[in-house]
Every structure is written in structure tokens, then in C-alpha cells.
């Protein structure tokens, strides 16, 4: 946390205040993992953090405001997903490795942040522009990189020029997000995580390169 963290009324929070604020966010994150978003109340978050509702309101206007703060932090971490694609090759066996690592990194990020991502998806689906922008910030970290990848492969004559890079990248990222948010659903249908990843990586590789991977 930085020294510029402020309270709701604009005062700069001191070190102790910053620690209290972060503890409230940590407790809220934990509660979202086990309770429906709509059921989480300020008094419950404050009690779990060992403080009072009045203290909570010093730092956040309401539960939604605190959730947005957590989502902002998560979206900032999500921007690092672009590292899964930066400077990576999609040719030969290296391309298969790239597609596998992209899928693994994407699924792992979603699983790690499952609780807050469910809230972000809910808010975005209900038309809340704040949650929609956060969702797009996360997805665009991969979407933009994949778009550039397809463009580069086209320029080298390795991908058909009829392919629309943005459309292909957007479709693949939407697929990744949909699968990532339903990982437990696959398990209930008897699909193990170890089986899901290579099959999803195969689809990604086919989408990006138009070819079956060299394994």
C-alpha cells in the first residue's frame, strides 16, 4: 500500500489505517469465496476483521465499493497475463508449448481469483460499466497480444489472410474465459483438469495458427 491511500472523506490514511483497510479487503475476499455476493453485509465484514462498521465506512462507501477495490487489484494482476504471449513463438513444437502455457496460466489465474471474478461477471452481465471495464481490462491483456500474434503470422504468410485477427483473438479469449469460469462444471462431467488443458490448448493452437500442433 502507498502513503496516498485515502479515506472516504479524502484524508490520507496512515500506516495503521492502511493495514486496517487491507485487512477489511482480505476478509471480504475470504467471505466472497464462501458466501453469495448479495449476502455479504458491512457488519459481517467488520466483525470478521475485528473492527466496527464505522471503521469500514471510513475507507469504503459500501460493500460494492470495497468489491470494486479488490477487483481493481485483481485486474492489475490480470494485465500480467500478457507475459504468457510476449516474445513467444507459435512455430513447430514451440507453438504447442506456447498454447499450453497460455491455457495453463489463464485457467490458473481464473481459479485463483474465482470468487471476485464471479462478482465481476455478475456486475458486467447486469450492465454495470465499472465491472464491465474491469472484465475487459483482464481479457484485453490476452486479446490484444493474440491479435498481434495473428497479424504477425499473417505477415509472414503462415496464416490465411482471410482470417480477421481481432475476431479470431476475441473468439479464443471468450472461449478461454467461458471454460475458465466453468472448470468445476467440467469436473462434475468427469473431465479432469489434466484432460481439459491439452484439449483447450489444441483449440487455441488451431485458432491462432490454423494448423494442428507439432508435439
VMD Tcl script that draws the C-alpha trace (Angstrom):
set ca {
  {0.00 0.00 0.00}
  {1.16 3.53 -0.64}
  {1.02 6.66 1.51}
  {-1.57 8.10 -0.85}
  {-4.32 5.71 0.20}
  {-7.21 7.92 1.30}
  {-10.29 7.60 3.45}
  {-13.77 8.26 2.07}
  {-13.61 11.89 3.24}
  {-10.29 12.45 1.47}
  {-7.81 12.17 4.34}
  {-4.54 10.33 3.71}
  {-4.54 7.07 5.65}
  {-1.58 6.39 7.93}
  {0.25 3.09 8.14}
  {-2.15 1.66 10.68}
  {-5.13 2.83 8.66}
  {-3.71 1.26 5.53}
  {-3.24 -2.03 7.36}
  {-6.84 -1.92 8.64}
  {-8.13 -1.11 5.17}
  {-6.23 -4.03 3.65}
  {-7.45 -6.37 6.37}
  {-11.04 -5.42 5.54}
  {-10.39 -6.19 1.89}
  {-8.76 -9.52 2.75}
  {-11.68 -10.52 4.96}
  {-14.18 -9.51 2.28}
  {-12.28 -11.58 -0.30}
  {-12.40 -14.58 2.00}
  {-16.13 -14.14 2.60}
  {-16.86 -13.91 -1.13}
  {-15.30 -17.35 -1.50}
  {-17.95 -18.92 0.71}
  {-20.97 -16.60 0.55}
  {-23.10 -15.14 -2.26}
  {-22.10 -11.56 -3.02}
  {-25.56 -10.20 -2.19}
  {-25.48 -11.82 1.25}
  {-22.26 -10.13 2.42}
  {-23.00 -7.25 4.80}
  {-20.77 -4.49 6.13}
  {-21.31 -5.56 9.74}
  {-20.17 -9.11 8.93}
  {-17.01 -7.94 7.14}
  {-16.18 -5.59 10.01}
  {-16.74 -8.27 12.62}
  {-14.52 -10.73 10.75}
  {-11.78 -8.08 10.55}
  {-12.09 -7.38 14.28}
  {-13.29 -3.81 13.82}
  {-16.53 -1.83 13.53}
  {-18.88 -0.88 10.68}
  {-17.93 2.74 11.34}
  {-14.31 1.90 10.57}
  {-15.36 0.12 7.38}
  {-17.21 3.23 6.23}
  {-14.09 5.32 6.79}
  {-12.48 3.51 3.85}
  {-15.33 2.31 1.64}
  {-18.78 3.75 0.82}
  {-20.35 0.26 0.89}
  {-19.61 -3.40 0.18}
  {-19.77 -2.80 -3.55}
  {-17.13 -0.08 -3.28}
  {-14.81 -2.48 -1.45}
  {-15.50 -5.22 -4.00}
  {-14.54 -2.83 -6.80}
  {-11.27 -2.11 -4.99}
  {-10.48 -5.84 -4.84}
  {-11.46 -6.18 -8.49}
  {-9.15 -3.31 -9.45}
  {-6.22 -5.03 -7.74}
  {-7.11 -8.31 -9.43}
  {-7.39 -6.64 -12.85}
  {-3.93 -5.13 -12.39}
  {-2.57 -8.62 -11.75}
  {-4.51 -9.87 -14.78}
  {-2.63 -7.45 -17.01}
  {0.41 -9.65 -16.40}
  {-1.24 -12.42 -18.43}
  {0.22 -10.73 -21.49}
  {3.58 -12.11 -20.37}
  {2.34 -15.55 -21.40}
  {2.48 -14.35 -25.01}
  {5.17 -11.69 -25.22}
  {8.03 -12.81 -27.45}
  {6.72 -16.36 -27.70}
  {6.96 -18.49 -30.84}
  {3.97 -20.21 -32.44}
  {6.08 -22.26 -34.86}
  {6.62 -26.02 -34.52}
  {6.93 -27.57 -31.06}
  {7.45 -24.12 -29.53}
  {3.95 -23.15 -30.71}
  {2.43 -26.12 -28.92}
  {4.33 -25.17 -25.77}
  {3.09 -21.57 -26.04}
  {-0.54 -22.61 -26.40}
  {-0.28 -24.98 -23.42}
  {1.31 -22.37 -21.17}
  {-1.27 -19.75 -22.19}
  {-4.12 -22.09 -21.29}
  {-2.50 -23.15 -18.01}
  {-1.76 -19.56 -16.98}
  {-5.26 -18.38 -17.89}
  {-7.03 -21.21 -16.04}
  {-4.77 -20.81 -13.00}
  {-5.46 -17.06 -12.84}
  {-9.21 -17.66 -13.06}
  {-9.13 -20.37 -10.41}
  {-7.07 -18.20 -8.05}
  {-9.49 -15.27 -8.41}
  {-12.68 -17.28 -8.88}
  {-14.70 -15.56 -6.15}
  {-14.10 -11.96 -7.25}
  {-14.34 -12.86 -10.95}
  {-17.82 -14.28 -10.34}
  {-18.84 -10.91 -8.90}
  {-17.22 -9.05 -11.80}
  {-19.05 -11.25 -14.31}
  {-22.33 -10.70 -12.47}
  {-21.88 -6.92 -12.42}
  {-20.87 -6.85 -16.09}
  {-23.86 -9.01 -17.06}
  {-26.17 -6.61 -15.21}
  {-24.79 -3.70 -17.24}
  {-22.61 -2.07 -14.57}
  {-19.98 -0.26 -16.66}
  {-17.45 -0.30 -13.81}
  {-17.41 -4.09 -13.67}
  {-17.59 -4.36 -17.46}
  {-14.48 -2.20 -17.86}
  {-12.60 -4.31 -15.32}
  {-13.58 -7.51 -17.10}
  {-12.44 -6.11 -20.44}
  {-9.17 -4.93 -18.89}
  {-8.38 -8.51 -17.88}
  {-9.46 -10.09 -21.17}
  {-7.76 -7.45 -23.31}
  {-4.38 -8.28 -21.78}
  {-4.59 -11.56 -23.71}
  {-6.87 -10.40 -26.53}
  {-4.56 -7.64 -27.74}
  {-1.48 -9.87 -27.64}
  {-3.24 -12.65 -29.54}
  {-4.46 -10.17 -32.15}
  {-0.90 -9.00 -32.76}
  {0.29 -12.61 -32.90}
  {-2.19 -13.48 -35.67}
  {-1.25 -10.30 -37.57}
  {2.44 -11.20 -37.39}
  {1.79 -14.74 -38.61}
  {-0.28 -13.36 -41.48}
  {2.53 -11.00 -42.45}
  {4.87 -14.00 -42.63}
  {2.40 -15.94 -44.78}
  {1.76 -18.53 -42.07}
  {-1.93 -17.68 -41.54}
  {-4.61 -17.25 -44.19}
  {-5.20 -13.58 -45.00}
  {-8.97 -14.14 -44.85}
  {-8.70 -14.57 -41.08}
  {-9.68 -11.47 -39.11}
  {-7.07 -11.21 -36.31}
  {-9.29 -9.30 -33.88}
  {-12.25 -11.61 -34.45}
  {-10.13 -14.73 -34.02}
  {-8.39 -13.42 -30.89}
  {-11.67 -12.23 -29.37}
  {-13.32 -15.59 -30.02}
  {-10.44 -17.52 -28.46}
  {-10.34 -15.30 -25.38}
  {-14.11 -15.56 -24.94}
  {-13.74 -19.34 -25.13}
  {-10.93 -19.31 -22.56}
  {-12.97 -17.15 -20.19}
  {-16.06 -19.33 -20.55}
  {-14.14 -22.53 -19.90}
  {-12.15 -20.97 -17.06}
  {-15.31 -19.87 -15.27}
  {-16.81 -23.36 -15.51}
  {-13.84 -25.51 -14.52}
  {-15.80 -27.17 -11.73}
  {-18.58 -27.96 -14.17}
  {-16.18 -29.97 -16.32}
  {-15.12 -31.94 -13.27}
  {-18.73 -32.88 -12.48}
  {-18.97 -34.28 -16.02}
  {-15.92 -36.44 -15.42}
  {-13.40 -34.24 -17.26}
  {-10.22 -33.96 -15.21}
  {-8.10 -30.80 -15.17}
  {-5.23 -32.72 -16.73}
  {-7.53 -33.65 -19.63}
  {-9.09 -30.22 -20.05}
  {-5.87 -28.25 -20.53}
  {-4.39 -30.06 -23.56}
  {-7.72 -30.14 -25.38}
  {-8.25 -26.44 -24.80}
  {-4.65 -25.77 -25.86}
  {-5.33 -27.70 -29.08}
  {-8.25 -25.38 -29.91}
  {-6.15 -22.29 -29.14}
  {-3.30 -23.54 -31.34}
  {-5.68 -24.32 -34.20}
  {-7.28 -20.89 -33.88}
  {-4.03 -18.96 -33.87}
  {-2.06 -20.90 -36.46}
  {-4.75 -22.71 -38.43}
  {-2.72 -25.91 -38.01}
  {-2.57 -28.93 -35.77}
  {0.33 -28.59 -33.31}
  {3.66 -30.34 -33.66}
  {4.10 -32.27 -30.42}
}
mol new
graphics top color blue
foreach p $ca { graphics top sphere $p radius 0.5 }
foreach p [lrange $ca 0 end-1] q [lrange $ca 1 end] { graphics top cylinder $p $q radius 0.2 }
display resetview
